[in-house]
Amino acid sequence: MIEIPTGLPAELVPLSWLIGVWEGTGVIDYAVGDENVSQEFGQRISFSHDGLPFLNYSSYTWLLGDEVEGQPLTSETGYWRLARLHIEGDVGPGMLPGVGPRPFNTAQSVETLRNSAEGFDIEVSIVHPTGVSELYLGQVKGPRIDLATDAVVRTQSAKEYAAATRIYGLVDNHLLWAWDIAALGQDLRTHASARLAKAD
């Protein structure tokens, strides 16, 4: 059963099942040419909100195994929100305050954002400390999210990374995810997956 926190902005209700801290383990399984990288990892993910109509996201991972136990792997941070046109009542650009009431602040108004598949279109921005920024477009439908990159921006010093898809789902009160990437000259293929339990 999904519990909706009190005081949650109406636009976040479709994403409310993500809110909290999740921790567990996963596996990297990625083929580069004739070699296959396979490694277990631990992960801690946090989804939170600060009263604005988006979720704050952070992920931290570390390696598991006798010789590498606890070695930091990587982290990422970003924002998740429903995809919709921003209007006068929304903040921005920059730090400009909105003019008038904040839009989509009732359940009824958020319902008007449902797509033809009976889900909600979403936008997810994720930044990696390795010089890669991803913009995902996708859909949340019940306790499942499907994402695909619309844009990938990388610095001159970053490794080659071209595209990705991610799937998230709530199964038996666990957060499961799978991430496919096109990187290092490879086509889109399996990269990593994990199963996380609610920690907070």
Helices and strands as residue ranges (DSSP letters): G 10-18, E 20-32, E 35-48, E 55-63, E 72-82, H 107-111, E 120-128, E 132-140, E 144-154, E 161-171, E 174-183, E 189-198
